[in-house]
Amino acid sequence: MGLFDNVLGSILGGGANGGKGLDYVAIMQWVEQQGGLQAILDKFRQGQFGDVVGSWLGNGENQPISGDHVQQALGSDAINQLAEKLGIDPAQASSTIAQFLPSVTDAASPNGEVQQDSNELGDMVGKLFK
């Protein structure tokens, strides 16, 4: 899966369900279907959440985002696809993305930009979440 696979797997603790009851493999597949992490961040920027995304990419504290904001930025179709993959309702899917997206983005962007080298990123994420 690449970049998102390493980051999300490290955050969730590895394994298909990440030890938290979530199927992170399905989440990663969904992210790839959306065009990858960078494409999702671009949708948030276009949806008037540029300052929030900037906090995730920067060195300061990550601003939170709500499930409603996720729905607004990514659209009902995308959220419904994720909900179907995870076997949960769309509100839960939006909340799941809202919970993990700031941490994933922060871990994937130690220098303010999403990393392309998944090995380097995996090492950084491993240090952050141990």
HELIX and SHEET records of a PDB file:
HELIX    1   1 LEU A    3  LEU A   12  1                                  10    
HELIX    2   2 TYR A   24  GLN A   33  1                                  10    
HELIX    3   3 LEU A   37  PHE A   44  1                                   8    
HELIX    4   4 ARG A   45  PHE A   49  3                                   5    
HELIX    5   5 GLY A   50  LEU A   57  1                                   8    
HELIX    6   6 GLY A   67  LEU A   74  1                                   8    
HELIX    7   7 SER A   76  LEU A   86  1                                  11    
HELIX    8   8 PRO A   90  ALA A  108  1                                  19    
HELIX    9   9 SER A  118  LEU A  128  1                                  11    
END                                                                             
